[in-house]
């Protein structure tokens, strides 16, 4: 489940904007087919963030229509940092982790490592188990099942490499 609160708060942190502009920026930044931000989610999340004091909205008059431009508050920045720095659950969805990772520049390296480590260690364990499974059963597995297992091993290796790269930046 994509954390729309994280995406919207993070995007407002980067660029204060009104709803339509925010939706367009999210689409450009995260893009279809990965994430579609519908109006119901966008505006209910904006109301929730404003109610909780994480953003403020200011009505701006224009020729065609009034727009409410949202800016992040100090409490909102603190909340954003806390969400980004929270350790990733080992079963986090791949896209959800990447959304979180987009904002890793907002936290110190040590916090970033702590946020990644549970997921990284989980993937290392899964990789080891998959290698052991291949070693033990690979010669007797049907070819398609073996191909799927090998794909899973490569996928885990790519994830591990990605996490290591993120932890070593800076």
C-alpha positions, -999 to 999 in steps of 0.1 A, spaced: 0 0 0 16 32 -12 20 58 15 2 88 -1 9 109 30 47 104 25 45 112 -12 23 143 -8 41 157 22 75 151 5 64 167 -27 51 198 -8 85 199 10 102 201 -24 78 225 -39 48 242 -22 19 239 -46 -19 237 -51 -38 204 -56 -38 202 -94 -1 212 -96 7 187 -69 -11 159 -87 8 168 -119 42 169 -100 35 135 -84 26 120 -118 58 134 -133 80 124 -104 66 89 -97 48 85 -130 23 61 -144 21 31 -144 37 30 -110 14 53 -90 -18 72 -99 -29 98 -74 -67 102 -77 -85 133 -65 -102 115 -36 -69 104 -21 -51 137 -29 -77 160 -13 -85 138 17 -47 134 24 -43 172 21 -72 178 45 -57 153 70 -22 168 67 -36 203 72 -58 192 102 -27 176 118 -7 208 114 18 193 89 9 217 61 -9 250 58 -30 261 29 -33 296 17 -60 308 -7 -46 325 -38 -68 346 -60 -65 341 -98 -84 352 -128 -100 318 -135 -103 303 -100 -91 304 -65 -63 280 -56 -52 268 -22 -14 266 -21 0 243 5 33 247 23 49 223 48 52 234 84 80 227 109 59 199 124 54 186 88 91 186 82 96 167 114 69 142 106 83 137 71 118 130 85 104 105 110 85 86 82 116 85 60 139 75 89 116 47 102 131 13 96 116 -4 66 96 -35 74 111 -66 58 78 -73 39 75 -37 25 63 -35 -10 91 -28 -35 75 4 -48 67 16 -13 104 13 -4 114 32 -35 90 60 -25 106 61 9 141 60 -7 133 90 -29 134 111 3 166 96 18 185 128 10 165 144 39 181 122 66 217 116 77 236 86 64 234 67 97 196 71 98 194 60 62 214 29 70 191 21 100 161 26 78 174 1 51 191 -25 74 160 -46 84 150 -50 47 186 -56 36 191 -83 62 158 -100 53 168 -101 16 202 -115 24 186 -143 44 161 -150 15 190 -150 -10 209 -175 11 178 -198 15 172 -196 -23 208 -206 -31 205 -235 -7 173 -246 -23 189 -245 -57 219 -264 -45 198 -291 -29 169 -294 -54 181 -277 -86 192 -309 -103 158 -325 -98 136 -295 -104 115 -292 -135 132 -267 -159 105 -240 -156 105 -242 -117 143 -239 -118 141 -210 -142 117 -192 -118 140 -199 -88 170 -186 -107 150 -154 -116 142 -150 -80 178 -153 -70 188 -127 -96 160 -104 -84 172 -107 -48 208 -100 -59 197 -68 -76 178 -57 -45 207 -64 -23 230 -45 -46 205 -16 -46 203 -15 -8 241 -16 -5 244 13 -29 219 33 -10 236 26 23 271 36 9 262 69 -7 277 98 11 
